[in-house]
Amino acid sequence: MRLLLALILGFLFLQCQNKSESIDQAKELFPTGEIVALQLDDSTSNVSYSYQYHLSDGKEYFFNLKMDGNILQIFDFSTGEKIKTLQFDQEGPNGVGGLFGFHVQSLDSIFLFNPPFGSSFYLANIEGELLKKFKYQVPDGAGSAFVHNGYMTSPPVLEGSKLAVNHRFPQNMRELTQEILSNNTFGYQINLETGETQYFNHYFPQDYLGSGLKSIDFSRAQGEDKVVYSLFGDHKLYYASSFDSTLKSVEAGSEFLDQTMPNFKPDAVSEEYQNYAFASSRYGSILYDPYREVYYRIAFPTLPEASIADIRSQGNALGPFVVMVLDSDLKVITERKFEPGKYHPDNVFVGKKGLYLSLQHPNNPENREEEMQFELIELR
């Protein structure tokens, strides 16, 4: 009996050990060479400014918004074929205005958002039928809902009848003070039934502008048990268990970035600010991977030799970028630096198999205008 018990305990120990070793060994990101190529028409750019991957009943979809035509394209992600094109009127009885962003909650619930100036948004289904127009109250001192899928991604979060959205509060960035900033929140929840709004209990950090002016752009990711924020000019991550909870912080800096994050002067001319925005150490989007229960944080090292002409022509694609991987407790597991010339860091998303990076870098010899290509990057 004792021998049997010892064997059972030993087996369980080995199982736990193997599981632990499996987790411990998942420390690197590997480009797999597995490429998904979406077939485009002549009028669609192969770099998207508003996109979303969506998994429904085991089937993978990719949505791409053409803002200039109010067109939402839907692709079969496994084959690369475009399966549907939804054209939305800007004016008239079914007009939705100009589209700026969208969010696929489900195939029958697609939220459509305008540029951040008004106080309404729409709900449509995969057939392009408008189901509802939502009117909401923009809170005092706030900006309109800011939903954009291609930069500093922060997908809306639906909890019951409340939709959480970011906003950009109206403030001249050159005149921003720490006191003003720390009294503002990252966003608010919209009650879809009443149109009433409630600010998050998530305020900008008290010391963010301690060393000087910085961009206040940020990205938000919704994990299994926490809301996480990554700011443009801060090594720390900020998180809370809910939109009502107070934010906490954790050190999560990249070893490839300057230890002291850069800032810009209030009287900076256009060239100086562009150098700050696209050639200095900074953080981009943070994304949650629900399949592997990790977070990916995009980071950009300083480019001391960058010219203003190159900055204007290539932006975030100019230099190398870093993909950091953090566990569910926001501890850095690993990070990998990707050299310039192959991937476009502004088109990145999480799929069932892993992280996908766009291959549409302007200097990539494999860049094809008729395709939107993504390579699978695995964590193993």
N, C-alpha and C positions, 0 to 999 in steps of 0.2 A: 504494500500500500504506500509506504514511504517512498519507494523507488518510483512508483507511478506518479505520485505527487511531485517528486523532484523532476521527473521527465516533463510533466505538464508545465511546471514553473519555468523550467529551462527553455521549453519551446516558446512560451509566452515572452520570456526575456529576449530571446533571439528575434521574435517577431517585432517587438518594440525597438530593439536595437537596429534591425534592418530598416524599419520605418524612419528611425532617427537618422541613420546613415543616408537614406534616400533623400531626406530633407537637406542634410548637411552637404550632400554632393551637388545639389541644385544651386550652383554658385556662379554660373557663367551664362552669358547670352551668346548664342551661336546663330549666325546667318545660315539658313538651311539650303538656299538655292531653290526652294519651292516658291514659285511665282504665280500670282493670280493676275490675269490680264483682262481688264474690262474693256469691251469693244465700244469705241466712241464714234459719234458722227462728226462731220467736218466742223461743226460750230461749237463743239464742247472742248474746253481746255483739259489737258491731262493732269493739271494741278488743280485740286478743288479747294474752294474757299468755304464750303459748307457741305458736310458729308456725315454719314453715320452708317456703321455696321449694325445689323439687326438679325438676331436669331429667333426664329419662330417655328415651333413644332419640329425642331431638328433641321430646318431648312435655313440656309444663310442668304441674307440679302445685303445689298449695298445701295444706299440712297445718296444721290448727288443733286444739289440744288444749283440751278443756273439762275443767278439772281437777275441777270439782264433780261430774261424772258419769262420770269415767274414760272419756271419749269422745274418740276421735281422728277428726276429720272430714277428708275428702280432697276437694279441689276440682279441677276442670279449670280451670287458670289462664286458658286462652284464651277460654273461654266463660263462666266464672263459676259454672257449675253444680256442685252437690255431687254427686259420683259414688259416694261410699262413706262409710259411718259404721261405725267399729269401736268396739264396746263391750267394755271389759275388766272382768272381775270383780275386786272388791277382795279377797274372801275365797273360801274353798273350794279344791278341787283345782286349779283354774285361776286362782286369785286372784293378783293382782300388787300388792296394796296400793293406796294412793292414788298417782296419778301426778302428778308435778311437772314433768317435762321429757321430751323425747324427741330422738332423732336419726335421720334417715333416711339410712342409708348407701347403700341401694338399695331398690327396691320389695320385695325379698324379705328385707331386713335392716333392720328398724326397731328401734332400741334404745329401751327404756322405762325411765325412771328415777323413783324415789320421792323424796320430800323428803330432804334430806341428813342422815339419821340412822342408816341401816342399813348393810349391807355386801353388798347384792345388787342386781342389775338384770336385765332380761329382754330377749329377742330375739323379735320377731314378724315376720310377713310382711304383705303388703297385704290378705290375706284375714282378718286378725285372729287367725290361728293362732299360739299360743305355740310357739316352736321350742326355746327353751333358757332356763334360769335360770342366771345367773352369780353365783357367790359369790366374794368377794375379801377380802383382808386389808387393813383400813385401817391404814396405817403408824402407828407410834408417834408421838404428838403431832400427828397429822393429823385432819382432818375427813373425813366421807364424801364421795363424789363429788358435786360440785355442778354439775348440768346444768340450765340454765334458759335458755329461748330468747327471753325478752322483755325482759331488762334486762342490760346489760353482757355482750352475747353472747359466748360462748366455746365454739363447737361442739367436741364430742369429735373427736379425730383418730385414725383407725385406721391403724396401720402394721404390716403383717403380722398377728401375733397379739396385738399390744399396742394398747390403747385409752388415749389420753391424755385425762385429765379434770382440771378444776379442783377445788380444795377450799377450804374456809374453816376455817382452823385455830382450835381453841377458845381464845379469848382475849377478855377484857373489853377492848373498844376504849378505854375511858377509862383503863385501866391499861397500855396498850401503850407500850413504849419502843422506841427505835431499835435497841437491841441485840437485843431479842426479835424485832422485825420482820425484821431483816436476816439472821436465822438460819432464816427460814422460806422455803419455796419456794411457787411459784404452783400447783403440782399434782403429779400423779404419773401413771405409766403402769401400767395393769392388764394382766397377762398373762391373756388369755382362756382359755388352756388349763390354767394352774395356779392362778390366783387370786392369784399373787404380785404385789407392787407395788414400784415403784421411783420415788423422787422425781425430778422434773426437776432438772437442774442450773441452775435459773433461780430466783435468790433476789431478794427485794425489794431495792430500791436502798438503799445504805448511808446516803444523806442524805435519804430521803423525809420523815422527821419532823423534819428539822433546824430548821424554823421553828415547830413545834408539831404538835399532833395533827391528822390528816387521815383521811378515809375511806380504807380500803384496798381498796375495790372496784376491780375492774379488768376489762378486756375483752381477749380474745386472738383473733388472726386467724392462720390458716395460709396463707401465701403460697406462691408457686411454689418459692422457695428459702430461706424463712426463717419463723420463728415470731415474731410481733410482739405486744407488750403495750402497752396504753394504760391508765394509771392515772388514777383519779378526779381527783387533785390534783397532776398533774405535766405540764408542757409537753413533756417528753421522751417519746420512744418507746424501748422496749427490745426488742432482737431478738437472735436466734441462728439458726444454720443448722440446728440440731437440738435435741431435748430434752436431749441430753447435753452440748451446747456451752455455754460461758459467755456470759452476756448482754453485749451492747454497748449503748450508748445513742446517740441522735441528737436534736438539738434539732428540735422539730416543733410549736412553739406557734402558737396562733391569734392573729391581730392583734386580735380582738374580745374577748379575755379579759384580765383583770388580769394585769399582768406578774408580780406576786408572788401566787402562789396562796394563797387563804385557808386558815385552819385554824379549829379550834374548841377551846374550853377544856375541861379535864377535868370541870369542875363545871357545864358548860352545861346549862340546863334544856331541856325538850322543845322549846319554841318556838324557842330559840336554835339548837338542833341542826337543826331543820327548815329554818330560814332558811339555815343553812350548806349543807344537803344539796340544797335546791331553788331557792335564790335567789342563790347565789354562783357565781363562775367555777368551772367544772368540766368534765371530759371524760366522755363517755359511751362508746358502743360503737365499736369499730373493726371494719371489714368489708373483706374482700378481694374484689376483682372479678376473677375469672380470665379473663373475656372481654376486658377492656381492660387487664389487668395493672396495676391501680392499687388503692390502699387509700382507703377513706372513713373519716374520723374525725368523730364527732359531738361538738360542743362547745356549752356553754351560757354566755352572758355573764351578768355580775352584774346583779341586779334590785334597785336601791337602794330602790325604793318599794314592794316587794312586801309585802302584808299576810299575816298568818298564816292568815287565813280563805281567801284565794285560794290560798296555798301548799297548804293541806290539801285543797282541792277540785280543784286542777288539776295539782299536782306538776310534772313536767317539761314539761307543756303550757302552763304559765303564761306564759312569756315567749318571746322569740325564741330561735332556736337556729342553729347554724352547721354546715354540712357542708364539711369539708376534703377535698381530694383530694391524695393523695401518690403519687409514682411508685414503681417497684419498689425504688428505693434509699432510699425514705422521705423524699424531698425534696418539700416542699409545692409543688404545681403551681398550685392555686387554692383559694379558699374562698368560699362564698356564705352570707350571712346571710338566714335566712327569718324574716319577721315573724310574730308569733303570730296565731292566729285561723283558720288554714286547715289546717295539717298537724299530725299528732300524732307527735312525734319518737321515741316509744317503739315505734312499729311501722314499721320500716325494714328493707329487705333488698335484696339484689342479685339481679337476674334476667338473662336472656340479653340483653335490650335495654338494660339500664342499672340505675340505682338507682330503687327504688320507695319513695315516702313515703305514709303513711296520710293520708287526707282526713278522718279522724274526730275532728278537734279539736272539743271541746264547743261552741265558739262559731262553728263553720263553718255558715253557713246551708244548705249543701248536704249536711250530715251526715244520713245516712239510717240509721235503726235497723235496717232490713231488709237492709242491704248493708254489706259490708266493702270500702271503696273505696281504691284506691291509684293515685297518679299517677306516670307514668314521668318521671324526671329524667335527662336526657342530658348527657353530657360531650362538648362539641364546641367 
